[in-house]
């Protein structure tokens, strides 16, 4: 089974894969997931109750939440593939039931044509090779496929590449699920921070407890350590419940409206739900002026019983009626089928990226949810239809419209000239100027409205990034800068993502000159503006005796974390690593991270120095090493070839890397995280074991070894 994005991010639950290498583009994958399109999930009370009774899952949103992330990897169904592979290795051949094999062969001969089609799908298990699979699985899958649109069947047979190594954005599509808009508005305000430092510290502590529970000191920990850091990194740069007025990454793009056909819910209810969705701007108190339901695609999810021909026909007719009369799209999902009871149930794992509050809740509960394997594959089919056939075309239509009506006229040579004003009426010019001025909401906050040209351009840039069109995003951010020069919070975010666009691929090659003259000045200016915003808020809050600068500081921390990781993903680490080091050092000195969070940054500083190798050394050593892909682990293998001569010549920074790793070990010991202490000491043992000073009993290295030994005896 391939090493997927979800496997790496949840590596603590996939310890059989700790020997895999860390791909260099993992940072870009995490950023793509962090800014992935957000889909809200609204369901009727009857549907949530029905799902809870049948599968023990709280709601339809909780069910779909498991399928967030890289849907092209189908990791939930791959959990069963991994399980069956392990079972097949452990079973002896003489224990195989010969009767089951003969029955399966007969079944294969009867359905030979159908079997050939199913073999093209990597996520469907071949029952002839796995005696634990019930033969009814083929019947369920075949019948359900016949009930679904043809596009679903063709989508499943499409070849999928490993998301970690595939750079083509069309092959790896990320999505995120969140609660309904009304719940998001009531749970937090628009001024809330992207993440809470204290909550992030609690989450990291929970992860460390799991590491302590499931691992040993002798495990191959290098990839696992980096997976833990990237899990920490992803939690600090993304949120599914923070609706920022200054950017639209976390604003919903699709709204799923689910109804239960088995409970008699019909067209009238669907119509009322759609009307309620469209009127949220007026019916919800304090609905944000920077959001509009016109830019959200409503999609109905018709849930029915797949074993009932009558309900299947009803769902088909209702889908046609909704599309014809309400002009809304529908997807049909057979959530129930009496034959699911005979199917294999798969234990669901948590998505790689979600809100911190939800992840903490999962850590506190020991409940495990399961679904039939057939249903899991069907849900993935429908999500691929939703993403590829509905959501992305909707986004592309909006992007094209905004480009033609706002961006291109803005770039026009005649913009602002007498000739342009001659053909434009005075009222439209006046309205255009008013649109570039923030307006006050009901609470007295000034934001750009959702219909203003400024915010539509910002949404154009954000949506372009979501579909990996970084060149369009960069040019849009660049054209937007002069319009928001007087609005620092909008300006800081725009500068930040303008730099991120370049590092993500707006330019085919990122050179040293480009980093020095373009990227780094954008980052420094963004951090300066963020800092000025924090000082301004602090002065205002002190006068009101309620200091609160954390919202701005959390976005400032995100900026430094993202750019640091993207700098490390570049091939020339000798020139790009110093910029990452500078950002990480600033985080330690200025951001109010918790103790364990700070140690994660100290360890990352060690990784930065470990990655910094002169290109001349790489060229010299790679001639003796054949590597198929560049990764952080392969860099370490390269530097081990000639440590003595290279270190003395100053062409690497291994001694600094060992020093910072030793400091991290000392800080882990202060937090009583002895597993982390052991791993840090193992990383630097090779550097210190052959030195004279490394054996002195008074040094930190020897003291930590003694403390670790004493703790292991307890």
N, C-alpha and C positions, 0 to 999 in steps of 0.2 A: 504494500500500500504506500502511496506517495506521501511525502512529508509536506503537509499543507499549511496554509496560513493559520488556521484554527489550531492545528496540532502544535505549532510553535508557540502561539500565544497562550495556550493551555498546556504547556509542556509538563507541568507538575502532575497532570493526569495521564500523560503519555510517556512514562519514564523509559519505555522500551525504545524511544527515539532520541535519547539524550546524546547519542553518538553522532547525530546529524550535524552538519555545518550550519552556521548562521549566514544566510544570503546577504549580500551587501545591500540589496534594494529593499530590505525589510522595513526600513524607516519610511520609504515612500509608500509602501503598502499600508502602514499604520496611519500615515497622514491621509491617504485616500479613504480609509475606513472612517477616520475622524470627521471628514467633511462629506461623507456619503449622504445621498438624499434621505430625508426623514419622512417616514410614513406613519400617520396617526391611525389608530385602530379604535373604531367605535362599534359596539355591538349591543343588541337588545338584551334586556335582563333575562328573557326566556332563553336566549342562546347561551349566555354565560352559565346559567343554571344547568342547561342540558349538557354542556361540555364538562362541567364540574361533576355531574352525576355519572357520566360515561367514562371519563378519563382521570378524574380527580385533580384536574387543573383549574385554577381559580376562574379564569376568564379567557375569552378569545384572544385578548391582547397578550396575556401570559403565554398562551400557546404559540402565537406567531413570534413572540420575542426570542424564542429559542432558535429561530431561523434567520435572525439578523446576522450581518457580516458578509462574507464572501459566498454568495449563494451558488456560484458556479462550481465551488468545491464540494458541495453536498456533504458536509462533514457529519451531520447527524446520521445519515444513512451509512457513512463510512465507519461509524462506530461499530455497526454490526459486522461489517466486512472484516475489521480488525479482530473482533471477537471470534469469528468463525475460523480465521486463519490460525489464531492461537490454539483453538480447539483441535483443528486438523493436525497440527504438529504434535500435540500431546497424545492423541489417540493412536493406538497401535493398529496396524492394518488387519490383524486377525480378529479384532473386536468389531469390525464393521458388519452390520446386518446385511447378509447376502440377499435376503428376501426384499429388503427395501431397495437394494440396487437393481434387482430385476424389475420391480414395479416401476422404478424411475426410468429404466431403459425403455419399457413399453410406452410410458408417457412421452418420452422424447421422440419415439418413432411416430406417434400420433400427431404431435405438435411440432414437427421438425421445422416447418417454415416460420412459425411463431418464435421458436427458440433462437433461430438465426438472427431475427430482428432484435430480440432482447439481449443477445450477447454483445451487441454494439454499445449498449449502455453499461458503463462501468459500475453503476450503483445497484444493478439488479443482480441478485445472487443466482447462480446456476444450480438448480436443485440436484443435478446429476453428480455434482462434485461435492455436495454438502448433504449428507444424510439427515442432518438435523432440521432441514427446511421442509415444511409441510408442502405437499404437492399442490394443495389448493391455492398456493400463492400465485401460481401462474394464472389460474382461472380468475382470481380477484383482480389481478393487475390488468389482464386482457379485457375483462368486462368494463372495468372503470375507464380504461383508455378509450373504449368505444363510446362512452358517455361524454367524453371531453372533446373539445374542439380539435381539429386536425393539427393546428399549430402546436398544441401541447405535445402530441406524439412526435412531431418532427423536432421540437426543441430538445426532447429528452435524448434523441439519437445524435445530437450535435456533439462533436468532439470537444472535450474540455481539457485544458492544459493545467499543469500545476500552477497555482496562483502565486507561489513564491518566486518562480523563475520566469514566468511569462510576463513580458513587458507590455504586450498589446492590451490596452485598456478595455477593448471589446470582449476579451476572453475572461476577465475577472471583474465582476460587477458587485459592488458593495452596496448594501442598503441598511438602514437603521429603523427600528420600530419604536414608537412612543405612544403615550396615552393621548386621549382626545384633547383638543385645544383648550376646552373649558377647564379640564383638570390641570393642565399646565399653567394656566393663568391663575388659578386659585392656590396652587402649591408654591408659587414663587413670583416675585415681582421682576420687572424688566431691569432693575438695577442690581439684581443678584449677581454674585461672582460666578465665573465659569466653574470653579471647583473650590471647595473649602479645605484649607490647609489641615485642619484638625481631622476632618473626615478622611482625607487622603492618607493621613498618618494611621488612622484606625484600620483602613483598608489594607495598607501595607503590612501592618502588624498581623492581620488575619492571614495574609499570604505567607508570611514568615512562619507562622504556626503550622500551616499546611506543609511547608517545606521541611520543617523539623519533624513532622509526623511521618511523612512518606519517603524520606531520603536517609542516607547514611553518610558518614564522613568519606567513605571510599568511593562513592559514586562519581562517574564522569560528570563534573559539575559545570564545565565551562559554558556549554550551550544553555544549560539550565539557569545559570546566573544571568546571562544576557536576556533570556526569556523573562525572568523576573523583573529586570530593569525595564524592558520594553512594555511589560504589563503595567508597571508603575508609570511609564512615560505616556502610554495611551490613555490612562485614567486622568492624567493631568491636562490633556489637550482637547478632550471631547466631552460633550454633555448632550443628552437628549431631552433635558427638561429646562434648559436655560434659553429663553427667547431674548436675544440681544437686539437692541434697536440699532446697533451700529454695523451689524453684518447679518447675513441671512442663512448661514450654514446650518443652523439648528431650526430654521423655520420649516414647517411641513410643506411638502410638495404634493403628496398624494394623501387623501383621506379615505380609508377603507370604511365602508358602512355595511355591517354584516347583519343579516336577518336569517331566521330559522324557518325553512319551509316546512319542516316536520311539525312545527307548532301552529301551522295555519297562517303564518305571517305572509301578507300578500302585497299587491301593488299599492293599495292605499297607504299602508304603513311605510313603504319605500318612498312614496311621494312626500309624505309628511316629514320623514327623516331628511330628505334632500332639501326641502324648504327650510327646515330648521338649521341645516348646515349653511345654506346660502345666507340666512338672515342673522348669523352669529355676530356680524358687525354691529347690529342694532339691539339684539336681544341680550347679549352678554354685557354686564356692567364693566366699564373700564377696558373694553376690547382695545388692544393696541392700535394706534393710528398708523403704525409702520407695517401692519399686516393686512392682507385682503384675501377673502375667500375666492376672489376671481383668479388668483394665481395658484390655487390649490385644485388639483384634479380629483373630483369625487368618483370613487369606484365602488360599486355594490359587490358584496360577496354573498352569494346565494348558497347557503349550507343546506344540504339535503341528505337523505338516506340513499346510498348507492344501490342497495338491494331492492329498492322499490321502483318499478318501472313508472308508476303513476307520479311519484315525486320527481323523478328525473324529467318526465315530460312537463310537469308544472314548472320546474326551474328553467327549462328551455324556453317555454312560452313567456314566462315572466321576464327573462333576460331580453327577449325580443321586444316585449312591450315597453320595458324601461328604456331601452335604447331608442325606440321609435317615438315615444311620447315625452320622456324626460330628458332625452339627449345625453344620457349618462352611460358609461361603460359598466359591464358586469363580468365577473368571473364566477364560475360554478365550482363548488368544492364539496365533494361527497365525504363529509366528516364522519358519517356513520355507515356501517355496512355489517350485516350479521356475520359475514365471513371474516371480518377483522378479528373475531374472537379466536379463530384458528390460526391466525398469522403470528409471526415472531414479533415480540415486543422489544423495543430498543430503548435503553436508558438515555435520556436527553442530557447533553452537557450545556453549560451556560455559554452565551455568546461571548466573543472576544472583547467586545466593547459595549458598554452600557453606562447608565448613570451610576455614580458612586453609591447613592442611597440604595438602589436596587441590588447592587452587588453585595453590599454589606448585609442586606436582608437575607440574601441567599446563603452567605457564610454562617449566619446565625441559625438557620433552619437546616435540619437534616433530611428534609423531604426530597425524594427523587421522583421525577415524573417520567412516564414511559408512554410511547405511542407505537402502534403497529408499523412495521417496516413499509408496508404498501402505502399507508396513509402518509408517511414521511416523504416518500418519493412523489406522491401526488401533490403534496403541498409545495415541494420544490418545483414541480412542473408549473403550477399555477403562479408561483412567484416569478419564475422566469418569463411567463407570458405577461404578467403585470409589469415587470421591469422593461423587457425588450420591446414589447408590442404596444404598451400604453404609456408608461412613465417617461421613458427616454424620448419617444417621438413628441410627447407633450412639451417636454423641456426644450427640445430643438425648435419646435414651432414658436415658442415664446422667445427664445434667444434670437431667432431670425427676425421676428417682429420688432423686438427692442433694438436690434442692430439697425434695421432699416428706418425706424421712426425716430430714434434718439441718437445713437452713436454716429451713424454716417452723416446726418445733418450737422452734428457737432464738429466733425472733422472737416466739413466742407470749406473750401477756399472762400466762399462767399458769405460765410457766417459773420455777421456783424457789419458787413459793408453796406454802402448806400444802395447798391444794386439789389442786395438781398432784402433790405428793408422796403424797397419799392414794391416787391412782389408779395411781401408779407403784410397782412393787416395789422393795425395797431393793437387791437384787443389780444391777438394771439401772442404778440411780443410781450405785452404786459403780463399775460398769464404765465409765459415762460419764465419771466423774472420772479414772479411770486412763487413758482414751484421750487425755486432754489433757495427758499427761505424756510427754516424750520417753523413748525407751528406747535402750539401748546395743546397737550391733552387734558383730560378732566382732572388730573392730579397736578397740573402746572408744569410738567416736564416738557421741554422743547425737543422735538424729534422731526426728522424729515418724514413726510407722509408717504404712504405706500404708493401713491400715484405720482409722486414728484420725480422729476427726471434724475435727480441725484440718487435716490434710493433704487430706482429702476436700473440705473447703470451699475450700481453696486450689486444688485441681484443678477444682472447680466454677467458680471465678472465671476460671482460666486457659482452660479449655475454652470458656467463654462468650465470652471475648475472641477465641478462634480462629474462632468462627462469627459474629463482629462483633456480638454482643449485649452492648454495652458498659454498658448500664444495669444488667443483672443482674450483670455482673462488678463494677461499682462498688459496688453494695449489698452484694455478698458480701465484697469486700475490706474494706468499712467495718465489717461485722459481725464480721469476723475479727480486727480490730486489738486488741480488748480481751483476746482469748484468748492472743495471742502477745506481750503487752507485756513479759514477762520473758525473751523469747528474741530478742535483738537481730538476729541474722542473718535470721530469719524476718520480723521486724518491718520491717527496712530494705527488703527486697524488696517486701513488701506495701504499704508507703507509696509506694514508687516507682511501682508499677503502678496504684495507686489514683489518683495524679495523671495518669498516662498515659491512663487510662480517660476522664477528663473531657476531656482534650485531643483524644482520638480520636473522641468523639461521645456520651459518656454524657449530656451536656446538649446540647440543641438549639442553644443560643447560649452562647458563652463570653464573658462580659462582663469589663470591667476590674475590677469589684468582686469577681467570682468568682476571677479570677486572683490578686488581692491577698489575699483572705481565705481561699480554699480551696486553690487549686492550688499557689501558691508556698510556703505553709507546709508542705504535704505534702512537697514536694521538699526544702526546707531541712532538715526533720526527718529525712528519709530519708538525706540526705548526712551529717548529724551522726551518725546511728546507724552508717552505713557507716564513718565516720571512727573512731568509738569501737571498732568491731570490729577495725579495722586496728591501732589502738594496743594493744588487748588481745592480739592475735596477735603483735604485735611484741615486747611484753614477755615473753610466754611463749617465743617463739622465741629471744630473746636469752639467756634462762636455759638454753636447750638448745643454744645456739651454732649455730642454723640459722634465721636470720631469713627469714621468708616471709610478707609481707603482700600480695603481688601478687594472689592470688585475689580478695580483697575489693576492692582498688583497681580491678581490671578491671570489676567490677560497678558501682562508683561512677562510673567513666568512662562506662560505658554509660548510666547514669541521666542524666548531664549532657548527653550527646550526643543522646539521644532527646528529652528535654524541650526542648532548644534548638531542634531542627529542628521540633518540633510548635508551639512558640511562633512560629516564623517562618512557619508555614503559616496562621496566623490572619489575618483580613482587616485588622484594625486593627494594623498593624505599628508605629505610633507608640508605642503603650502596651505591646505584647508584646515588641518587640525588646530593650529593656533587660534583661529576664529572660534572654533568650538570650545576650546579651553577658556577663552575670554568670557564667553557667555555663561559657561558653567560656574566659573569663579564668581561672576556677578550674582548668580542665583544664590550661592552660598553666603555672600556678604550682605545682600539686600533683601532677599525674600524670607518670609517667616515660615520656613518649612519646619516640620517636626524633626526629632532626633534621627529616626530611622530613615526618613526621606533625605535628610542631609547626607547620611552615610551612603545612600544610593548614588548621590552626586559625586561623593569622594571616590567611589569605585569607578564611576564613569570617567573621572579624571585620569585614573590609572589606565583605563582602556584607551583613552585618547593618546596618552604618551606611548602606550604599547603599539598603537597603530601608526605612530609617526615614524616612518622609515624613509630615508633618502632614496629617490628614484634610481640612483646609480646602483644602490645595493640591491634593490628589487630586480633590476635588469641582470645583474651579475648572478644572483642566486636562482632566479627563475629558469635559467638555462639548464639547471640540474634537476629541476622539479617539474613534473607534468601535472597541471591542475586543470580541471574542466571548468571551474567557476571560481571567481574571486570572492572570498569570504573572510570574515574576521579570523576564523580558525586557521585558514590557509596562510594568513599573514604571520601568525605565530609560528607555524611550521617552517616558513621561509627563514625567519630570523634565528631559529635554532641551529641552522646549518653552520654558522661560523660566528658564534657569539663573542668569542674572545677577541678577535681582531676587529670586528665591526663596532663593538661597544667602545673599545679604546679609541677608535678613530672619531667617535662622536656622530656616527651616521644613523644611530637609532637613539631612542630615549628609554631604553629598558630599565636603567637604574632609577630614573625618575618614576617610571611605572611601578617598580617594586616598592619604592619609598611610599607612594600614595596608597598602594595596596596595604602596606604595613600600617599606615595611619588609619585606614578603614578598618583593619582587623582590631586595632586598639579601641576604636569607637564602638565596634560591634560587641567587644567584650564588656564595655561599660553598660551596654543595653542587654547583656546576658543572652546574646544570640550566638551560642557557641557553635552551631553548625556553620554559620557564616564565617566565624573566626577560623574554624578548621579549614574551610575552603580557601580563604585568603592566604593562610600560612602555607598551604600546599602550592599555591600559585607562585609564591616567592621563594620557596625552599631551594630551588635549583640555583637561584641567584646568590643566596647567602651561604649555602653549605660549603663552598670552596674558599670562602674568605676567612681571614683570621679574626677580624672584628665581629663577624657574625656569630662566633662561638663564645663571645664574652657573656658571662652570666648576668651582667648588669644591664645589658641592652634590652630594648622592648621586645625584640624578636624572641629571645630566650625566655623572658618573663611570660609572654603570651603562651609559649609552648608549655611551660610549667602549669600555668593556670588552666589551660585546656586539658592537660593530663589529670589535674586534680578534679576538674569538673566531670570528666568521664568516669572517674572512680565512684562518684556519688550515686 
